Amino acid sequence: MYTKKNVITKEIPMIDTIIFDIGRVLVKFDWQEYIASFHFPKETADILGRAVFLNSAWPEYDRSALPDEEILTRLCLAAPGYEKEIRLVFDNFPCSLSLLPHAIPWITSLKKRGFHIYYLSNYAETTRRKNPDALAFIPLCDGGLMSCDIKHIKPEPEIYQALLTRFQINPENAVFIDDSMPNLEAAKEFCLHTILFENYPSASAQLERLLAPPDAC
């Protein structure tokens, strides 16, 4: 069992495992663009953004420990009078996600080179069930965890520990790619190497530098 900071690196490790976040890394997630697709007046769109995606209750949707109706009730309380619009945005959200063009080619290329591939993501059970096409990359992976599987969300330490333990991943030999700095900081507590995903070309280049043999640097 791996615990926080229990690995001491004495030499440059050889990376053999890549762990991907899903949203914004492998799957398109842009809630501002999604809300704009409804063509609400700007004031309404701003209210809905705060009531739904910026609401402290939204991470509980990803945790999937509560019924969706309870989450929806909490969201509606943030914007009385907009219940109909909030329900519309909430109910159709899963279908707004789509697989990014680089996802499958990136994973396929890494797999052909012999790397182990896993995913670790805050992802709701409802979203997974309603839009399986966005997760077409999963059969290519060696495994992974979603928050809905264990009722913990990043950056809670339990979700990192669960991934490392379940798949016997040595963090010294693994790199985690995520678009959230708090999630990466939490990963570093387990001695995982990290890359902040801002766009595919940059993240891919950073990964290749990390994967290069020490004598190639």
N, C-alpha and C positions, 0 to 999 in steps of 0.2 A: 504494500500500500504506500503510495506516494503522499508525503505530507509537505506542507509549505517549507520551501527553502531547505530541503533535505538532500539536495544534490549539489556537490561542490565540483565545479568545472576546473580541471587542472590543465587542460589543453583544449585546442579548438575542436569541438565535437563534429562528427559527421552527421548531417541531417538526413534522416531516412523517412520522416513522417511529416506530412503537411495537414494541418487542421484548418478548415475553412468555416468562417461565419457564412450565413446564407443571405440574409437581407442586405441589399446594396453591394454585396460581394459577388454572389452567384445569381441572385434573383433581383430584378428591378423592384424597388420599393421607394416610391416618391409620393408621399401623402399630399403634398401641396398640389402636384400635378393631378392627382386623383380627384381631389375636391374641386379643382378648377374644371374638370371634365363635366361636372354637373351644371356649370354655367349659373351658379348662384350669384346674386349681387355680392360685391366685394365685402361689404359689412357682414353679410350672412356667412360667407366663406371663412372669414377671419374668426367668427364666433364658433363655427363648427370645428375649425382646426384646433382651437383652444379646448373646446368641450370634449373632443374625441382623442386626437393623437397627442396633444400636449397635456392631457389629463393624467393625474397621478394614478388613476384607475386603469389606464391603458396597459401598463405592464402586467396587470393581473389577467388580462385577456391572453397574453402570451403564456402566462403560467398555467392557465387552464385548470385551476383548482376550483373555480367557482362556475356556476351555470352562466351561459352567455346572457341570459335575461337579467341576471343580477348585475353583471358588468354594464349592460345597456342601461339599466336603471340608474346606476351611478353616473354614467355619462350624461344622461338626460337631466340630472339634478344640476349639472354645471351650466345648463342653458335652458331654463324654463321657457316654454313657448316654441322651442325648436325640436320637440320630440320627433315629429314626423321626419324632418330632415336628418336628424341624428340616426334614426333607425335606417333610413335609406342608405346613408354613408356606411354605417356599421354592417348592414346585411350584405352589401355588395363588395365590401372591401377585399375578401379573398380573391375575387376574380380580377382585381386590379394588378395583381402580381404576375410577373412573367419572367421566364428564364432569360438571363443576359446572354448575348451572342458568344461571349468568350468562355462561358462556364464549361460546357462539355469539351471543347477543344483543349482548354487549359488542363482540365483533370485528365483527359485521355493522354495528353502528352506526358504528363508527370507519371502516370501509371505505366506507360510504355518504358519509362526510364527506371522503373523499379521502386518508385516511392509509394509508401502507404498513404492513403487518403482518407481523412475523416471529416465530419462536419460537427459543429457545435453552435447551436443557434437558439435564440429566443423565438419560438414559433408556436402558434396556437393550434390546438387540435382541430378546431373548426376550419382554419385556413388550410391546413394540410388535407383535410377531408374534402373540402369543396373545390380545391384547385390542385390536383395531383400533377398536372402538366408542368407547373412551375418547378417541380422537383424531379424533373426527368434525369437529372445527374446522379440521383441517389444510387441506382444500381451499379454505377461505376465505382462507388466508394467502398472502402473496407468496413465501414461502420460509422456510427455517429450518434449524437444525442440531440434531441430537441427539448426545450423547456417543458413542453406539454407532457413529455414522457416521465419526468421525475419531479415535476411541480417546483422546480427551482429555476431561477432566471439569472443570466449574467447581469452584473458581476458577482453574484453570490458565489462563495467558494465551493459550495457543495456540487455545483454543476461541473466545474473543472475536475474536482476530485473524482466524481462519478465517471467521467470520460476516461481519465487516466487509468483508473482501477479496472473498469469493465473491459477495456481493450489492451490492458497491460502496455501502455505507452510510456516509454522513458522520456520524460520532458526534456532531458538534456539533448536528445536527438530529434526533437520536434519543434516545428514553428507554427504559430497560430496567426492567422490573417483575419483581421476584423476592422470594421470602419469606426469603432468606438474606442476612444482612448481609455475611458474607465474600464472597459472590458479587457483591454490589453494590459493595463496596470495590474488587474486582478490575476491575469494569466502569468505575469512575471513572478508573482508570489509563489507560483508552483515551478519556477525555473524554466518555463517555456520561453523559447525565442519568439519574438513578435514582429509583425509588420502591420503598420497602419494602412488600411486600404483607402486611398483617395480616388484612384482610377486604375484601370487594368494595366496600362503600359508601365506606370510607376511601380505598382505592386509586383508585377511580373519581373521587372528589372531588379528590384530589391531582393526578391526571392532567388533569382539566379545568382546574384552576388553571394548570398548566404549558402547556396548549394555548391558553389565552386569549391573544389578541393583546396586545402590550405596552400599547396605549392603552386596553385594557379593564381593566387592573389598577389 
